[in-house]
């Protein structure tokens, strides 16, 4: 069970969505505006999807859905050109997990194995990120 209140999660996702909008507006100023525009749009859409899921079904189901989606994402090679939409989805999910108090190590484990091991769910009892 996730220990972060629904209202806190929604507030955090709303702030993340605003940051993605700022990135979208600034994308035209980068050396690769198309990549950064698509990446920011993807993040904004994922935050919207997560907000709808949290509102309708709660934080626990939103986490389970996000974890399943995250585990299915391809592992990225930093030397190869990456799909900006996939990269945006990955970053949005990672920010959501961080908001819930999940560590980078737990995210790596989820990504590599497709699930969190039974003993590694201590992250749920840690203090969540303040936004």
Rosetta constraint file for C-alpha pairs under 8 A:
AtomPair CA 1 CA 60 HARMONIC 6.24 0.50
AtomPair CA 1 CA 124 HARMONIC 7.37 0.50
AtomPair CA 2 CA 59 HARMONIC 6.79 0.50
AtomPair CA 2 CA 60 HARMONIC 5.84 0.50
AtomPair CA 2 CA 100 HARMONIC 7.33 0.50
AtomPair CA 2 CA 124 HARMONIC 5.83 0.50
AtomPair CA 3 CA 100 HARMONIC 7.82 0.50
AtomPair CA 3 CA 124 HARMONIC 6.26 0.50
AtomPair CA 3 CA 125 HARMONIC 6.76 0.50
AtomPair CA 4 CA 8 HARMONIC 6.75 0.50
AtomPair CA 4 CA 9 HARMONIC 6.78 0.50
AtomPair CA 4 CA 59 HARMONIC 7.92 0.50
AtomPair CA 4 CA 100 HARMONIC 6.31 0.50
AtomPair CA 4 CA 128 HARMONIC 6.98 0.50
AtomPair CA 5 CA 9 HARMONIC 6.34 0.50
AtomPair CA 5 CA 59 HARMONIC 7.85 0.50
AtomPair CA 6 CA 10 HARMONIC 6.22 0.50
AtomPair CA 6 CA 54 HARMONIC 6.98 0.50
AtomPair CA 6 CA 55 HARMONIC 7.74 0.50
AtomPair CA 6 CA 58 HARMONIC 6.78 0.50
AtomPair CA 6 CA 59 HARMONIC 6.05 0.50
AtomPair CA 7 CA 11 HARMONIC 6.07 0.50
AtomPair CA 8 CA 12 HARMONIC 6.15 0.50
AtomPair CA 9 CA 13 HARMONIC 6.13 0.50
AtomPair CA 9 CA 54 HARMONIC 7.99 0.50
AtomPair CA 9 CA 59 HARMONIC 7.63 0.50
AtomPair CA 9 CA 99 HARMONIC 7.06 0.50
AtomPair CA 9 CA 100 HARMONIC 7.55 0.50
AtomPair CA 10 CA 14 HARMONIC 6.07 0.50
AtomPair CA 10 CA 51 HARMONIC 5.99 0.50
AtomPair CA 10 CA 54 HARMONIC 7.31 0.50
AtomPair CA 10 CA 55 HARMONIC 7.89 0.50
AtomPair CA 11 CA 15 HARMONIC 6.41 0.50
AtomPair CA 11 CA 131 HARMONIC 7.98 0.50
AtomPair CA 12 CA 16 HARMONIC 6.26 0.50
AtomPair CA 12 CA 99 HARMONIC 7.02 0.50
AtomPair CA 12 CA 131 HARMONIC 5.68 0.50
AtomPair CA 13 CA 17 HARMONIC 6.07 0.50
AtomPair CA 13 CA 47 HARMONIC 5.96 0.50
AtomPair CA 13 CA 48 HARMONIC 7.96 0.50
AtomPair CA 13 CA 50 HARMONIC 7.79 0.50
AtomPair CA 13 CA 51 HARMONIC 6.66 0.50
AtomPair CA 13 CA 96 HARMONIC 7.21 0.50
AtomPair CA 14 CA 18 HARMONIC 6.35 0.50
AtomPair CA 14 CA 47 HARMONIC 7.50 0.50
AtomPair CA 14 CA 51 HARMONIC 7.82 0.50
AtomPair CA 15 CA 19 HARMONIC 6.38 0.50
AtomPair CA 15 CA 131 HARMONIC 7.54 0.50
AtomPair CA 16 CA 20 HARMONIC 6.28 0.50
AtomPair CA 16 CA 44 HARMONIC 7.97 0.50
AtomPair CA 16 CA 47 HARMONIC 7.27 0.50
AtomPair CA 16 CA 95 HARMONIC 7.96 0.50
AtomPair CA 17 CA 21 HARMONIC 6.30 0.50
AtomPair CA 17 CA 43 HARMONIC 7.35 0.50
AtomPair CA 17 CA 44 HARMONIC 5.15 0.50
AtomPair CA 17 CA 47 HARMONIC 5.90 0.50
AtomPair CA 17 CA 48 HARMONIC 7.43 0.50
AtomPair CA 18 CA 22 HARMONIC 6.36 0.50
AtomPair CA 18 CA 44 HARMONIC 7.97 0.50
AtomPair CA 19 CA 23 HARMONIC 6.27 0.50
AtomPair CA 20 CA 24 HARMONIC 6.10 0.50
AtomPair CA 20 CA 40 HARMONIC 5.27 0.50
AtomPair CA 20 CA 41 HARMONIC 7.26 0.50
AtomPair CA 20 CA 43 HARMONIC 6.29 0.50
AtomPair CA 20 CA 44 HARMONIC 5.63 0.50
AtomPair CA 21 CA 25 HARMONIC 6.23 0.50
AtomPair CA 21 CA 40 HARMONIC 6.90 0.50
AtomPair CA 21 CA 41 HARMONIC 7.66 0.50
AtomPair CA 21 CA 44 HARMONIC 6.86 0.50
AtomPair CA 22 CA 26 HARMONIC 6.21 0.50
AtomPair CA 23 CA 27 HARMONIC 5.90 0.50
AtomPair CA 23 CA 36 HARMONIC 7.67 0.50
AtomPair CA 23 CA 37 HARMONIC 7.70 0.50
AtomPair CA 23 CA 40 HARMONIC 6.01 0.50
AtomPair CA 24 CA 28 HARMONIC 7.93 0.50
AtomPair CA 24 CA 36 HARMONIC 7.07 0.50
AtomPair CA 24 CA 37 HARMONIC 5.24 0.50
AtomPair CA 24 CA 40 HARMONIC 5.18 0.50
AtomPair CA 24 CA 41 HARMONIC 6.65 0.50
AtomPair CA 25 CA 37 HARMONIC 7.97 0.50
AtomPair CA 26 CA 30 HARMONIC 7.30 0.50
AtomPair CA 27 CA 32 HARMONIC 7.77 0.50
AtomPair CA 27 CA 33 HARMONIC 4.97 0.50
AtomPair CA 27 CA 34 HARMONIC 7.53 0.50
AtomPair CA 27 CA 36 HARMONIC 5.27 0.50
AtomPair CA 27 CA 37 HARMONIC 5.33 0.50
AtomPair CA 28 CA 32 HARMONIC 7.90 0.50
AtomPair CA 28 CA 33 HARMONIC 4.80 0.50
AtomPair CA 28 CA 34 HARMONIC 7.81 0.50
AtomPair CA 28 CA 37 HARMONIC 7.53 0.50
AtomPair CA 29 CA 33 HARMONIC 6.79 0.50
AtomPair CA 30 CA 36 HARMONIC 7.65 0.50
AtomPair CA 32 CA 36 HARMONIC 6.53 0.50
AtomPair CA 33 CA 37 HARMONIC 5.91 0.50
AtomPair CA 34 CA 38 HARMONIC 6.22 0.50
AtomPair CA 35 CA 39 HARMONIC 6.10 0.50
AtomPair CA 35 CA 84 HARMONIC 5.60 0.50
AtomPair CA 36 CA 40 HARMONIC 6.00 0.50
AtomPair CA 36 CA 84 HARMONIC 7.12 0.50
AtomPair CA 37 CA 41 HARMONIC 6.12 0.50
AtomPair CA 38 CA 42 HARMONIC 6.05 0.50
AtomPair CA 38 CA 84 HARMONIC 5.88 0.50
AtomPair CA 38 CA 85 HARMONIC 5.93 0.50
AtomPair CA 38 CA 88 HARMONIC 7.78 0.50
AtomPair CA 39 CA 43 HARMONIC 6.35 0.50
AtomPair CA 39 CA 84 HARMONIC 4.66 0.50
AtomPair CA 39 CA 85 HARMONIC 5.17 0.50
AtomPair CA 39 CA 86 HARMONIC 7.75 0.50
AtomPair CA 39 CA 87 HARMONIC 6.46 0.50
AtomPair CA 39 CA 88 HARMONIC 4.49 0.50
AtomPair CA 39 CA 89 HARMONIC 7.86 0.50
AtomPair CA 40 CA 44 HARMONIC 6.21 0.50
AtomPair CA 40 CA 88 HARMONIC 6.27 0.50
AtomPair CA 41 CA 45 HARMONIC 6.15 0.50
AtomPair CA 41 CA 85 HARMONIC 7.90 0.50
AtomPair CA 41 CA 88 HARMONIC 7.65 0.50
AtomPair CA 42 CA 46 HARMONIC 6.17 0.50
AtomPair CA 42 CA 84 HARMONIC 7.90 0.50
AtomPair CA 42 CA 85 HARMONIC 5.33 0.50
AtomPair CA 42 CA 86 HARMONIC 7.72 0.50
AtomPair CA 42 CA 88 HARMONIC 5.06 0.50
AtomPair CA 42 CA 89 HARMONIC 5.84 0.50
AtomPair CA 43 CA 47 HARMONIC 6.17 0.50
AtomPair CA 43 CA 88 HARMONIC 4.79 0.50
AtomPair CA 43 CA 89 HARMONIC 5.55 0.50
AtomPair CA 43 CA 91 HARMONIC 7.04 0.50
AtomPair CA 43 CA 92 HARMONIC 5.17 0.50
AtomPair CA 44 CA 48 HARMONIC 6.25 0.50
AtomPair CA 44 CA 92 HARMONIC 7.95 0.50
AtomPair CA 45 CA 49 HARMONIC 6.15 0.50
AtomPair CA 46 CA 50 HARMONIC 6.10 0.50
AtomPair CA 46 CA 89 HARMONIC 6.23 0.50
AtomPair CA 46 CA 92 HARMONIC 6.34 0.50
AtomPair CA 46 CA 93 HARMONIC 7.63 0.50
AtomPair CA 47 CA 51 HARMONIC 6.07 0.50
AtomPair CA 47 CA 92 HARMONIC 6.57 0.50
AtomPair CA 48 CA 52 HARMONIC 6.24 0.50
AtomPair CA 49 CA 53 HARMONIC 6.21 0.50
AtomPair CA 50 CA 54 HARMONIC 6.04 0.50
AtomPair CA 50 CA 62 HARMONIC 6.51 0.50
AtomPair CA 50 CA 66 HARMONIC 7.94 0.50
AtomPair CA 51 CA 55 HARMONIC 6.10 0.50
AtomPair CA 52 CA 56 HARMONIC 6.06 0.50
AtomPair CA 53 CA 57 HARMONIC 5.59 0.50
AtomPair CA 53 CA 58 HARMONIC 6.79 0.50
AtomPair CA 53 CA 59 HARMONIC 7.93 0.50
AtomPair CA 53 CA 61 HARMONIC 7.72 0.50
AtomPair CA 53 CA 62 HARMONIC 5.65 0.50
AtomPair CA 54 CA 58 HARMONIC 4.34 0.50
AtomPair CA 54 CA 59 HARMONIC 5.10 0.50
AtomPair CA 54 CA 61 HARMONIC 7.51 0.50
AtomPair CA 54 CA 62 HARMONIC 5.56 0.50
AtomPair CA 57 CA 61 HARMONIC 6.10 0.50
AtomPair CA 57 CA 62 HARMONIC 7.01 0.50
AtomPair CA 58 CA 62 HARMONIC 6.29 0.50
AtomPair CA 59 CA 63 HARMONIC 6.06 0.50
AtomPair CA 60 CA 64 HARMONIC 6.29 0.50
AtomPair CA 61 CA 65 HARMONIC 6.08 0.50
AtomPair CA 62 CA 66 HARMONIC 6.02 0.50
AtomPair CA 63 CA 67 HARMONIC 5.91 0.50
AtomPair CA 63 CA 97 HARMONIC 7.73 0.50
AtomPair CA 64 CA 68 HARMONIC 6.21 0.50
AtomPair CA 65 CA 69 HARMONIC 6.29 0.50
AtomPair CA 66 CA 70 HARMONIC 5.96 0.50
AtomPair CA 66 CA 93 HARMONIC 6.56 0.50
AtomPair CA 67 CA 71 HARMONIC 6.06 0.50
AtomPair CA 67 CA 110 HARMONIC 7.33 0.50
AtomPair CA 67 CA 115 HARMONIC 7.54 0.50
AtomPair CA 68 CA 72 HARMONIC 6.49 0.50
AtomPair CA 68 CA 114 HARMONIC 7.24 0.50
AtomPair CA 68 CA 115 HARMONIC 7.75 0.50
AtomPair CA 69 CA 73 HARMONIC 6.61 0.50
AtomPair CA 70 CA 90 HARMONIC 6.79 0.50
AtomPair CA 70 CA 93 HARMONIC 6.79 0.50
AtomPair CA 70 CA 110 HARMONIC 7.78 0.50
AtomPair CA 70 CA 111 HARMONIC 6.53 0.50
AtomPair CA 71 CA 110 HARMONIC 5.97 0.50
AtomPair CA 71 CA 111 HARMONIC 4.57 0.50
AtomPair CA 71 CA 112 HARMONIC 7.27 0.50
AtomPair CA 71 CA 113 HARMONIC 7.52 0.50
AtomPair CA 71 CA 114 HARMONIC 4.72 0.50
AtomPair CA 71 CA 115 HARMONIC 7.12 0.50
AtomPair CA 72 CA 111 HARMONIC 7.58 0.50
AtomPair CA 72 CA 114 HARMONIC 7.22 0.50
AtomPair CA 73 CA 86 HARMONIC 7.58 0.50
AtomPair CA 73 CA 90 HARMONIC 7.44 0.50
AtomPair CA 73 CA 111 HARMONIC 7.73 0.50
AtomPair CA 75 CA 111 HARMONIC 7.86 0.50
AtomPair CA 76 CA 80 HARMONIC 7.90 0.50
AtomPair CA 76 CA 82 HARMONIC 7.11 0.50
AtomPair CA 77 CA 82 HARMONIC 7.87 0.50
AtomPair CA 78 CA 82 HARMONIC 7.81 0.50
AtomPair CA 82 CA 86 HARMONIC 7.64 0.50
AtomPair CA 82 CA 87 HARMONIC 6.92 0.50
AtomPair CA 83 CA 87 HARMONIC 6.25 0.50
AtomPair CA 84 CA 88 HARMONIC 6.00 0.50
AtomPair CA 85 CA 89 HARMONIC 6.24 0.50
AtomPair CA 86 CA 90 HARMONIC 6.08 0.50
AtomPair CA 87 CA 91 HARMONIC 6.17 0.50
AtomPair CA 88 CA 92 HARMONIC 6.12 0.50
AtomPair CA 89 CA 93 HARMONIC 6.17 0.50
AtomPair CA 90 CA 94 HARMONIC 6.19 0.50
AtomPair CA 91 CA 95 HARMONIC 6.18 0.50
AtomPair CA 92 CA 96 HARMONIC 6.23 0.50
AtomPair CA 93 CA 97 HARMONIC 6.22 0.50
AtomPair CA 94 CA 98 HARMONIC 6.11 0.50
AtomPair CA 94 CA 107 HARMONIC 7.49 0.50
AtomPair CA 95 CA 99 HARMONIC 6.10 0.50
AtomPair CA 96 CA 100 HARMONIC 6.46 0.50
AtomPair CA 97 CA 101 HARMONIC 6.46 0.50
AtomPair CA 97 CA 102 HARMONIC 5.33 0.50
AtomPair CA 97 CA 103 HARMONIC 7.96 0.50
AtomPair CA 97 CA 107 HARMONIC 7.78 0.50
AtomPair CA 98 CA 102 HARMONIC 5.11 0.50
AtomPair CA 98 CA 103 HARMONIC 6.74 0.50
AtomPair CA 98 CA 128 HARMONIC 7.28 0.50
AtomPair CA 98 CA 129 HARMONIC 6.43 0.50
AtomPair CA 99 CA 128 HARMONIC 5.80 0.50
AtomPair CA 99 CA 129 HARMONIC 5.05 0.50
AtomPair CA 99 CA 130 HARMONIC 7.42 0.50
AtomPair CA 99 CA 131 HARMONIC 7.94 0.50
AtomPair CA 100 CA 124 HARMONIC 7.37 0.50
AtomPair CA 100 CA 128 HARMONIC 5.31 0.50
AtomPair CA 100 CA 129 HARMONIC 6.95 0.50
AtomPair CA 101 CA 123 HARMONIC 5.97 0.50
AtomPair CA 101 CA 124 HARMONIC 6.44 0.50
AtomPair CA 101 CA 126 HARMONIC 6.08 0.50
AtomPair CA 101 CA 127 HARMONIC 6.04 0.50
AtomPair CA 101 CA 128 HARMONIC 3.98 0.50
AtomPair CA 101 CA 129 HARMONIC 5.91 0.50
AtomPair CA 102 CA 106 HARMONIC 6.37 0.50
AtomPair CA 102 CA 107 HARMONIC 7.08 0.50
AtomPair CA 102 CA 123 HARMONIC 5.17 0.50
AtomPair CA 102 CA 124 HARMONIC 6.95 0.50
AtomPair CA 102 CA 128 HARMONIC 7.76 0.50
AtomPair CA 103 CA 107 HARMONIC 6.40 0.50
AtomPair CA 103 CA 123 HARMONIC 6.65 0.50
AtomPair CA 104 CA 108 HARMONIC 6.19 0.50
AtomPair CA 105 CA 109 HARMONIC 6.23 0.50
AtomPair CA 106 CA 110 HARMONIC 6.12 0.50
AtomPair CA 106 CA 116 HARMONIC 6.99 0.50
AtomPair CA 106 CA 120 HARMONIC 7.17 0.50
AtomPair CA 106 CA 123 HARMONIC 7.88 0.50
AtomPair CA 107 CA 111 HARMONIC 6.10 0.50
AtomPair CA 108 CA 112 HARMONIC 6.04 0.50
AtomPair CA 109 CA 113 HARMONIC 5.88 0.50
AtomPair CA 109 CA 114 HARMONIC 7.59 0.50
AtomPair CA 109 CA 115 HARMONIC 7.20 0.50
AtomPair CA 109 CA 116 HARMONIC 6.39 0.50
AtomPair CA 110 CA 114 HARMONIC 5.04 0.50
AtomPair CA 110 CA 115 HARMONIC 4.67 0.50
AtomPair CA 110 CA 116 HARMONIC 5.21 0.50
AtomPair CA 111 CA 115 HARMONIC 7.41 0.50
AtomPair CA 116 CA 120 HARMONIC 6.50 0.50
AtomPair CA 116 CA 121 HARMONIC 7.00 0.50
AtomPair CA 117 CA 121 HARMONIC 7.27 0.50
AtomPair CA 122 CA 126 HARMONIC 7.03 0.50
